[in-house]
Amino acid sequence: MTSDETTARILTAANGMLLDMLTAIARKDYTDRRRQAEGIAKAKTEGAYKGRR
């Protein structure tokens, strides 16, 4: 295995890990925003939500 092949494999692995990490962050953000929207909708039906001041 040459140095170029080794470098290419390392970069491929690093890129894969970076994509996995960004995917996990995006999924968590989506889930958090959805849960927040559900909480706001519930608070509105109970009359507890007043919005931003």
MOPAC internal coordinates of N, CA, C and O (Angstrom, degrees):
PM7 1SCF
backbone

  N    0.0000 0     0.00 0     0.00 0    0    0    0
  C    1.4536 1     0.00 0     0.00 0    1    0    0
  C    1.5282 1   107.97 1     0.00 0    2    1    0
  O    1.2310 1   121.17 1   -51.12 1    3    2    1
  N    1.3027 1   115.37 1   128.88 1    3    2    1
  C    1.4545 1   119.18 1  -179.35 1    5    3    2
  C    1.5269 1   110.38 1   -87.21 1    6    5    3
  O    1.2310 1   121.65 1    -8.71 1    7    6    5
  N    1.2932 1   114.46 1   171.29 1    7    6    5
  C    1.4614 1   120.45 1   179.74 1    9    7    6
  C    1.5309 1   111.09 1   -62.11 1   10    9    7
  O    1.2310 1   120.28 1   141.40 1   11   10    9
  N    1.3373 1   117.06 1   -38.60 1   11   10    9
  C    1.4679 1   120.74 1   179.60 1   13   11   10
  C    1.5240 1   111.52 1   -64.71 1   14   13   11
  O    1.2310 1   120.32 1   140.35 1   15   14   13
  N    1.3196 1   117.00 1   -39.65 1   15   14   13
  C    1.4670 1   120.46 1   178.33 1   17   15   14
  C    1.5233 1   110.48 1   -66.03 1   18   17   15
  O    1.2310 1   120.96 1   138.39 1   19   18   17
  N    1.3198 1   115.76 1   -41.61 1   19   18   17
  C    1.4630 1   120.34 1   179.29 1   21   19   18
  C    1.5249 1   110.18 1   -62.87 1   22   21   19
  O    1.2310 1   120.52 1   134.15 1   23   22   21
  N    1.3094 1   116.62 1   -45.85 1   23   22   21
  C    1.4623 1   121.16 1   179.08 1   25   23   22
  C    1.5196 1   110.73 1   -61.72 1   26   25   23
  O    1.2310 1   120.11 1   137.74 1   27   26   25
  N    1.3197 1   117.39 1   -42.26 1   27   26   25
  C    1.4663 1   121.20 1   179.58 1   29   27   26
  C    1.5199 1   110.84 1   -62.76 1   30   29   27
  O    1.2310 1   119.98 1   138.18 1   31   30   29
  N    1.3149 1   117.64 1   -41.82 1   31   30   29
  C    1.4729 1   120.26 1   179.74 1   33   31   30
  C    1.5227 1   111.44 1   -67.29 1   34   33   31
  O    1.2310 1   120.63 1   141.11 1   35   34   33
  N    1.3201 1   116.40 1   -38.89 1   35   34   33
  C    1.4683 1   119.97 1   178.42 1   37   35   34
  C    1.5243 1   109.93 1   -64.65 1   38   37   35
  O    1.2310 1   120.30 1   135.39 1   39   38   37
  N    1.3329 1   117.03 1   -44.61 1   39   38   37
  C    1.4643 1   120.32 1   179.33 1   41   39   38
  C    1.5241 1   111.76 1   -64.71 1   42   41   39
  O    1.2310 1   120.15 1   141.26 1   43   42   41
  N    1.3226 1   117.32 1   -38.74 1   43   42   41
  C    1.4623 1   120.97 1   177.48 1   45   43   42
  C    1.5275 1   110.39 1   -62.37 1   46   45   43
  O    1.2310 1   120.25 1   135.69 1   47   46   45
  N    1.3243 1   117.13 1   -44.31 1   47   46   45
  C    1.4636 1   121.08 1   178.80 1   49   47   46
  C    1.5287 1   111.20 1   -64.89 1   50   49   47
  O    1.2310 1   120.38 1   136.85 1   51   50   49
  N    1.3256 1   116.88 1   -43.15 1   51   50   49
  C    1.4613 1   120.86 1   179.99 1   53   51   50
  C    1.5291 1   110.57 1   -64.33 1   54   53   51
  O    1.2310 1   120.24 1   138.00 1   55   54   53
  N    1.3327 1   117.15 1   -42.00 1   55   54   53
  C    1.4591 1   120.34 1   178.25 1   57   55   54
  C    1.5222 1   111.30 1   -63.09 1   58   57   55
  O    1.2310 1   120.35 1   139.85 1   59   58   57
  N    1.3100 1   116.93 1   -40.15 1   59   58   57
  C    1.4574 1   120.76 1   178.03 1   61   59   58
  C    1.5212 1   111.55 1   -63.49 1   62   61   59
  O    1.2310 1   120.53 1   136.93 1   63   62   61
  N    1.3239 1   116.60 1   -43.07 1   63   62   61
  C    1.4651 1   120.02 1   178.71 1   65   63   62
  C    1.5257 1   110.87 1   -65.18 1   66   65   63
  O    1.2310 1   120.45 1   139.72 1   67   66   65
  N    1.3348 1   116.74 1   -40.28 1   67   66   65
  C    1.4612 1   120.62 1   178.91 1   69   67   66
  C    1.5256 1   110.83 1   -62.40 1   70   69   67
  O    1.2310 1   120.15 1   135.95 1   71   70   69
  N    1.3235 1   117.31 1   -44.05 1   71   70   69
  C    1.4629 1   120.34 1   177.98 1   73   71   70
  C    1.5288 1   111.79 1   -63.24 1   74   73   71
  O    1.2310 1   120.45 1   139.62 1   75   74   73
  N    1.3300 1   116.75 1   -40.38 1   75   74   73
  C    1.4682 1   120.17 1   177.41 1   77   75   74
  C    1.5263 1   110.66 1   -61.91 1   78   77   75
  O    1.2310 1   120.54 1   137.35 1   79   78   77
  N    1.3209 1   116.57 1   -42.65 1   79   78   77
  C    1.4611 1   120.70 1  -179.18 1   81   79   78
  C    1.5324 1   110.76 1   -65.53 1   82   81   79
  O    1.2310 1   120.19 1   134.90 1   83   82   81
  N    1.3290 1   117.25 1   -45.10 1   83   82   81
  C    1.4605 1   120.37 1   179.68 1   85   83   82
  C    1.5243 1   111.52 1   -64.81 1   86   85   83
  O    1.2310 1   120.47 1   143.81 1   87   86   85
  N    1.3320 1   116.71 1   -36.19 1   87   86   85
  C    1.4633 1   120.50 1   176.81 1   89   87   86
  C    1.5244 1   110.90 1   -63.74 1   90   89   87
  O    1.2310 1   120.49 1   136.56 1   91   90   89
  N    1.3229 1   116.66 1   -43.44 1   91   90   89
  C    1.4707 1   120.75 1   179.53 1   93   91   90
  C    1.5262 1   111.03 1   -64.15 1   94   93   91
  O    1.2310 1   119.94 1   139.54 1   95   94   93
  N    1.3228 1   117.72 1   -40.46 1   95   94   93
  C    1.4659 1   121.19 1   179.11 1   97   95   94
  C    1.5244 1   110.40 1   -65.43 1   98   97   95
  O    1.2310 1   120.41 1   136.36 1   99   98   97
  N    1.3238 1   116.82 1   -43.64 1   99   98   97
  C    1.4714 1   120.64 1   179.55 1  101   99   98
  C    1.5271 1   111.11 1   -63.33 1  102  101   99
  O    1.2310 1   120.46 1   138.98 1  103  102  101
  N    1.3251 1   116.73 1   -41.02 1  103  102  101
  C    1.4712 1   120.04 1   179.49 1  105  103  102
  C    1.5173 1   111.07 1   -64.68 1  106  105  103
  O    1.2310 1   120.16 1   138.16 1  107  106  105
  N    1.3365 1   117.31 1   -41.84 1  107  106  105
  C    1.4654 1   120.86 1   179.02 1  109  107  106
  C    1.5198 1   110.20 1   -64.32 1  110  109  107
  O    1.2310 1   119.95 1   137.43 1  111  110  109
  N    1.3278 1   117.69 1   -42.57 1  111  110  109
  C    1.4547 1   121.59 1   179.04 1  113  111  110
  C    1.5298 1   110.29 1   -61.65 1  114  113  111
  O    1.2310 1   120.47 1   135.88 1  115  114  113
  N    1.3258 1   116.72 1   -44.12 1  115  114  113
  C    1.4660 1   121.45 1   179.12 1  117  115  114
  C    1.5310 1   110.41 1   -61.01 1  118  117  115
  O    1.2310 1   120.73 1   134.40 1  119  118  117
  N    1.3167 1   116.20 1   -45.60 1  119  118  117
  C    1.4681 1   121.20 1  -179.18 1  121  119  118
  C    1.5230 1   110.57 1   -63.77 1  122  121  119
  O    1.2310 1   120.55 1   136.38 1  123  122  121
  N    1.3362 1   116.56 1   -43.62 1  123  122  121
  C    1.4645 1   120.16 1  -179.95 1  125  123  122
  C    1.5226 1   111.25 1   -62.84 1  126  125  123
  O    1.2310 1   120.42 1   136.36 1  127  126  125
  N    1.3243 1   116.81 1   -43.64 1  127  126  125
  C    1.4706 1   120.25 1  -179.65 1  129  127  126
  C    1.5274 1   111.15 1   -66.10 1  130  129  127
  O    1.2310 1   120.34 1   141.66 1  131  130  129
  N    1.3289 1   116.95 1   -38.34 1  131  130  129
  C    1.4585 1   120.52 1   178.59 1  133  131  130
  C    1.5314 1   110.43 1   -65.09 1  134  133  131
  O    1.2310 1   120.65 1   136.50 1  135  134  133
  N    1.3348 1   116.37 1   -43.50 1  135  134  133
  C    1.4673 1   119.70 1   179.50 1  137  135  134
  C    1.5241 1   110.48 1   -64.97 1  138  137  135
  O    1.2310 1   120.34 1   141.91 1  139  138  137
  N    1.3415 1   116.96 1   -38.09 1  139  138  137
  C    1.4568 1   120.55 1   178.15 1  141  139  138
  C    1.5285 1   110.22 1   -63.52 1  142  141  139
  O    1.2310 1   120.36 1   136.36 1  143  142  141
  N    1.3257 1   116.92 1   -43.64 1  143  142  141
  C    1.4663 1   120.97 1   179.31 1  145  143  142
  C    1.5268 1   110.70 1   -62.93 1  146  145  143
  O    1.2310 1   120.15 1   140.84 1  147  146  145
  N    1.3249 1   117.31 1   -39.16 1  147  146  145
  C    1.4634 1   120.44 1   177.87 1  149  147  146
  C    1.5230 1   110.79 1   -64.54 1  150  149  147
  O    1.2310 1   120.78 1   139.16 1  151  150  149
  N    1.3366 1   116.11 1   -40.84 1  151  150  149
  C    1.4622 1   120.22 1   178.40 1  153  151  150
  C    1.5180 1   111.97 1   -64.82 1  154  153  151
  O    1.2310 1   120.29 1   139.55 1  155  154  153
  N    1.3298 1   117.04 1   -40.45 1  155  154  153
  C    1.4662 1   120.78 1   178.44 1  157  155  154
  C    1.5260 1   110.04 1   -65.30 1  158  157  155
  O    1.2310 1   120.38 1   137.00 1  159  158  157
  N    1.3334 1   116.88 1   -43.00 1  159  158  157
  C    1.4672 1   120.42 1   179.15 1  161  159  158
  C    1.5332 1   110.57 1   -61.43 1  162  161  159
  O    1.2310 1   120.45 1   138.70 1  163  162  161
  N    1.3153 1   116.74 1   -41.30 1  163  162  161
  C    1.4697 1   120.18 1   179.07 1  165  163  162
  C    1.5238 1   110.72 1   -65.88 1  166  165  163
  O    1.2310 1   120.74 1   137.14 1  167  166  165
  N    1.3372 1   116.18 1   -42.86 1  167  166  165
  C    1.4622 1   120.28 1   179.19 1  169  167  166
  C    1.5255 1   111.25 1   -63.91 1  170  169  167
  O    1.2310 1   120.15 1   144.27 1  171  170  169
  N    1.3381 1   117.31 1   -35.73 1  171  170  169
  C    1.4667 1   120.45 1   178.28 1  173  171  170
  C    1.5198 1   110.83 1   -64.43 1  174  173  171
  O    1.2310 1   120.50 1   138.93 1  175  174  173
  N    1.3379 1   116.65 1   -41.07 1  175  174  173
  C    1.4667 1   118.69 1  -179.74 1  177  175  174
  C    1.5252 1   111.42 1   -67.71 1  178  177  175
  O    1.2310 1   120.64 1   152.14 1  179  178  177
  N    1.3393 1   116.38 1   -27.86 1  179  178  177
  C    1.4609 1   120.67 1   178.75 1  181  179  178
  C    1.5245 1   111.99 1   -88.36 1  182  181  179
  O    1.2310 1   120.39 1   175.87 1  183  182  181
  N    1.3280 1   116.87 1    -4.13 1  183  182  181
  C    1.4621 1   120.57 1   179.42 1  185  183  182
  C    1.5139 1   114.04 1    77.92 1  186  185  183
  O    1.2310 1   120.34 1  -165.84 1  187  186  185
  N    1.3252 1   116.95 1    14.16 1  187  186  185
  C    1.4624 1   120.41 1  -177.12 1  189  187  186
  C    1.5243 1   112.96 1   -94.20 1  190  189  187
  O    1.2310 1   119.86 1   166.26 1  191  190  189
  N    1.3190 1   117.87 1   -13.74 1  191  190  189
  C    1.4638 1   120.99 1  -176.29 1  193  191  190
  C    1.5159 1   109.70 1   -91.82 1  194  193  191
  O    1.2310 1   121.31 1   -53.95 1  195  194  193
  N    1.3334 1   115.09 1   126.05 1  195  194  193
  C    1.4521 1   119.50 1   179.93 1  197  195  194
  C    1.5141 1   112.38 1  -115.44 1  198  197  195
  O    1.2310 1   119.44 1   176.94 1  199  198  197
  N    1.3156 1   118.67 1    -3.06 1  199  198  197
  C    1.4656 1   122.52 1  -179.81 1  201  199  198
  C    1.5091 1   111.83 1    79.23 1  202  201  199
  O    1.2310 1   121.73 1     8.01 1  203  202  201
  N    1.3323 1   114.30 1  -171.99 1  203  202  201
  C    1.4606 1   119.44 1   178.98 1  205  203  202
  C    1.5245 1   110.60 1   -72.06 1  206  205  203
  O    1.2310 1   121.82 1   -31.39 1  207  206  205
  N    1.2825 1   114.12 1   148.61 1  207  206  205
  C    1.4702 1   119.38 1   178.10 1  209  207  206
  C    1.4944 1   109.87 1   -93.97 1  210  209  207
  O    1.2310 1   120.10 1   180.00 1  211  210  209

